[in-house]
Each structure stands twice: as C-alpha cells, then as structure tokens.
C-alpha cells in the first residue's frame, strides 16, 4: 500500500518531536522500506520510516535489536552525528504499530549525505573506516545477545537451493530466457560452502554493509554514521566486509546495463581494505582475517543469485523500475563476481599487507 506524504506527516505527529510536525517529503532509493524526511515547527528534522513487514515479518524483533544496538552506541559514541538515535512515540514506545505496519523515527543527521556508488578512493576508505569502527564499537557485545531477524540470511547454500527451486517451479515462465545465467551461478555451489566448519565467531553484524548505508559529512567528506540497521543480527563479520567490497570496489552501480563498464577495481578494494583493517584488525581472529576475501566473493555471489531468483519468481521481493530490472542486476553482479575471481590471489596479498603489525 502506497503512503502519501500527508499520511506520513500525520503518522509523524505521534512521535515525540520537539514541536508539531509541519512538513515532509519522500526520500531515499532503498529496495525495501519507505522513507520520509519530516520537519517540525521548531526547525528540527527527522527520518520517518515504514518497515516492510513483508520482508521483516517480526517487526518487534527488528526493533528490539535496533534499540539494543543504538543504546550501546549511545553509551560509547558521544557525538550524536556519528550514530543513529531513535525518537520514541508520544506513548514512550520505540516504534508505532498502525494496521500491521511498523513505523519508527530517527533524529535527522544534519549536513550529511549518502553515497551514490561507485565511490572515489577517499570515499571507499571512508566506508571501510565507518564499518570497521562500527564493528569495533559493538565487538564487546555478543552476537547471541541479538535475535535473528531474517533466518538463513547470508546462508549461501540456502540461496542456491532457492534458485534451484525457482528454476524447477518456473512460476512465471522465465527460465528458458536465462539458461547461461543459471548455469554460471550454480557453478559456484562448492564455493558456497566456504564458511562451513570455520572457527569464526558469531558477532553483532550489520548484514547490509554497502556503501550507501554510510552517511558522510557534506563539508569535510568524512564518514559519520552507519545507517539502516534492520538486518542487525548475529552473523559473520566477513560478510559485512564482503558487502563493503561488493558495493565499493566496482566501477559501476548494480543497475548499470553496459556490462563492459562493470569491473572489479583493485584500487578501490585496497582503499576499503586498508581503512577497514586499520579500524578493527585488533579484534579480528585469525580465521576471520583468512576469510575476508571469501566474504567478498560470497556476498557478490549472493547478490547475483538473489536478483536472479527474484526475477524467476516474478519480482516479488526487490522493488523494480521496469520489467527485467532484476535480471539486469543479476547479470551485473555476476560480471563483477567473475572479475573479482580473477583477482583472487592478489586480494589475499593485499589483505595480508594491510594488517597493521605491532612487532
């Protein structure tokens, strides 16, 4: 159900803003949630979001995790521009339930902007730094202290099994159009088990650590806050690193149609990696360091598989702009994956060289 700006303003009035809400506008380019910027009569601005409960079927669990993480960050990070802060409802609740919908509000972080990848080298370093610092701040909180919001998230064998099921069902008759795309992704079935039987610990992880989920200061260009915490749950930190690389170390956005323009960028990879490890290497285990490049490969594989699966299932998950949009995205990410594979040994060398030494 579409939400108008005027409806969003009325809902915003139920939150504990400094003054009456007087304006609002739809913002953002996310695939899942509806996001609005609203302002009150005192001149303060806020971010109002409707959580997509078709994707996040347990909104109370999502919000409980977000409350725990934002509270932990508030105790550790003094500058409010460097973290998300929830605005409670006027009834003192963390979120608002309206006809099975979940609405929440955050303080607006002034003079900030999202990135539109591909990023510059400095911005790539900023993304790596932001997520490295985010992980470091939460490293003392055990991953099992949070609840699972999406079961099997970043479970690569699960996603390949779902792709196979979508191929077998062929519910919208698209399988015959994409035999080579299906074959190329299923060829990674052995790779999808890279994290089986590892010694990596479960941590509190973001699980959607892409470049567009970091806010940057519009004046200094420095990273500020990590945003979009809906997928916060127990996970492997290497998946967060992998999504940083997938979204930053590329020469094109995931919507680029010209596959000749889609390449893995060694320079961007190195910028992300060095900044990320400079921020959080001290708390990473040997197994995590050894599997960082595996995270980059698996997250790129996962993204391509999920886009292709959604295409075969009839575009029921991701928001699309036109027919074939998910297929275009799947091909784009598959091209990036193949190029990343060609740099496999080199990536390992860069990671090893980027680990700060204390001896």
URDAWO-V162088 format. One record per residue. N is the residue number from 0. PHI is phi in radians with two decimals (none if undefined). Layout:
# URDAWO-V162088
N & PHI
N & PHI
This chain:
# URDAWO-V162088
0 & none
1 & -1.22
2 & -2.00
3 & -1.45
4 & -1.09
5 & -1.16
6 & -1.14
7 & -1.09
8 & -1.11
9 & -1.13
10 & -1.17
11 & -1.08
12 & -1.17
13 & -1.55
14 & -1.78
15 & -1.44
16 & -1.30
17 & -1.17
18 & -2.65
19 & -1.11
20 & -1.28
21 & -2.17
22 & -2.69
23 & -2.93
24 & -2.70
25 & -1.33
26 & -2.41
27 & 1.60
28 & -2.27
29 & -1.17
30 & -1.41
31 & -2.12
32 & -1.64
33 & -1.77
34 & -2.24
35 & -2.31
36 & -1.77
37 & -2.17
38 & -2.29
39 & -1.88
40 & -1.19
41 & -1.56
42 & 1.56
43 & -1.49
44 & -2.06
45 & -2.49
46 & -1.88
47 & -1.90
48 & -2.28
49 & -1.79
50 & -1.28
51 & -1.33
52 & -1.40
53 & -1.33
54 & -1.62
55 & -1.79
56 & -1.38
57 & -2.16
58 & -1.04
59 & -1.13
60 & -1.21
61 & -0.99
62 & -1.24
63 & -1.10
64 & -1.12
65 & -1.13
66 & -1.06
67 & -1.11
68 & -1.27
69 & -1.15
70 & -1.17
71 & -1.12
72 & -1.17
73 & -1.07
74 & -1.36
75 & -1.92
76 & -2.03
77 & -1.25
78 & -1.31
79 & -1.15
80 & -1.35
81 & -1.84
82 & -2.81
83 & -1.43
84 & -2.27
85 & -1.27
86 & -1.82
87 & -1.24
88 & -1.29
89 & -1.15
90 & -1.57
91 & 1.49
92 & -1.61
93 & -1.34
94 & -2.67
95 & -2.02
96 & -1.73
97 & -2.36
98 & 0.87
99 & 1.16
100 & -1.79
101 & -2.01
102 & -2.06
103 & -2.46
104 & -2.30
105 & -2.09
106 & -1.10
107 & -1.32
108 & -1.60
109 & -1.16
110 & 0.94
111 & -2.25
112 & -2.60
113 & -1.46
114 & -1.47
115 & -2.01
116 & -1.05
117 & -1.31
118 & -1.58
119 & -1.24
120 & -1.08
121 & -1.12
122 & -1.19
123 & -1.03
124 & -1.07
125 & -1.12
126 & -1.13
127 & -1.03
128 & -1.09
129 & -1.07
130 & -1.28
131 & -1.12
132 & -1.19
133 & -1.04
134 & -1.12
135 & -1.09
136 & -1.09
137 & -1.75
138 & -1.09
139 & -1.40
140 & -1.63
141 & -1.19
142 & -1.01
143 & -1.24
144 & -1.30
145 & -1.87
146 & -1.66
147 & -1.37
148 & -1.63
149 & -2.28
150 & -1.05
151 & 1.15
152 & -1.16
153 & 1.10
154 & -1.69
155 & -1.11
156 & -1.00
157 & -1.10
158 & -1.19
159 & -1.20
160 & -1.12
161 & -1.20
162 & -1.07
163 & -1.05
164 & -1.13
165 & -1.16
166 & -1.13
167 & -1.13
168 & -1.32
169 & 0.78
170 & -1.13
171 & -2.06
172 & 1.22
173 & -1.88
174 & -1.03
175 & -1.12
176 & -1.45
177 & -2.35
178 & -1.11
179 & -1.23
180 & -1.11
181 & -1.11
182 & -1.07
183 & -1.16
184 & -1.36
185 & -1.18
186 & -1.15
187 & -1.61
188 & -1.04
189 & -1.12
190 & -1.06
191 & -1.10
192 & -1.72
193 & -1.01
194 & -1.71
195 & -1.17
196 & 1.05
197 & -1.54
198 & -1.68
199 & -1.24
200 & -1.40
201 & -1.32
202 & -2.24
203 & -1.33
204 & -2.19
205 & -1.26
206 & 1.29
207 & -2.57
208 & -1.45
209 & -1.70
210 & -1.00
211 & -1.26
212 & -1.73
213 & -2.14
214 & -1.56
215 & -2.05
216 & -1.19
217 & -1.22
218 & -1.62
219 & -1.55
220 & 1.35
221 & -1.49
222 & -1.18
223 & -1.95
224 & -2.13
225 & -1.49
226 & -2.12
227 & 1.06
228 & -1.69
229 & -1.07
230 & -1.66
231 & -0.99
232 & -2.97
233 & -1.10
234 & -3.00
235 & -1.63
236 & -1.12
237 & -1.15
238 & -1.22
239 & -1.09
240 & -1.03
241 & -1.06
242 & -1.27
243 & -1.00
244 & -1.16
245 & -1.00
246 & -1.57
247 & -1.82
248 & -1.49
249 & -2.47
250 & -1.64
251 & -2.64
252 & -1.29
253 & -1.29
254 & -1.73
255 & -1.14
256 & -1.47
257 & -1.40
258 & -1.17
259 & -1.18
260 & -1.60
261 & -1.69
262 & -2.47
263 & -1.24
264 & -1.88
265 & -1.00
266 & -1.14
267 & -1.20
268 & -1.02
269 & -1.15
270 & -1.11
271 & -1.08
272 & -1.12
273 & -1.10
274 & -1.21
275 & -1.10
276 & -1.22
277 & -1.07
278 & -1.42
279 & -2.35
280 & -1.02
281 & -1.14
282 & -1.91
283 & -1.46
284 & -1.45
285 & -1.05
286 & -1.16
287 & -1.13
288 & -1.06
289 & -1.22
290 & -1.86
291 & -1.03
292 & -1.18
293 & -1.13
294 & -1.06
295 & -1.10
296 & -1.20
297 & -1.22
298 & -1.23
299 & -1.23
300 & -1.04
301 & -1.01
302 & -1.11
303 & -1.12
304 & -1.08
305 & -1.19
306 & -1.11
307 & -1.16
308 & -1.06
309 & -1.09
310 & -1.06
311 & -1.22
312 & -1.53
313 & 1.76
314 & 1.03
315 & -1.81
316 & -1.93
317 & -1.42
318 & -1.23
319 & -2.10
320 & -1.68
321 & -2.88
322 & -1.04
323 & 1.53
324 & -1.05
325 & -1.14
326 & -1.15
327 & -1.06
328 & -1.11
329 & -1.08
330 & -1.13
331 & -1.03
332 & -1.22
333 & -1.16
334 & -1.15
335 & -1.09
336 & -1.06
337 & -1.11
338 & -1.24
339 & -1.08
340 & -1.01
341 & -1.21
342 & -1.89
343 & -1.01
344 & -1.12
345 & -1.08
346 & -1.04
347 & -1.05
348 & -1.16
349 & -1.14
350 & -1.06
351 & -1.06
352 & -1.24
353 & -1.49
354 & -1.29
355 & -1.04
356 & -1.83
357 & -1.85
358 & -1.74
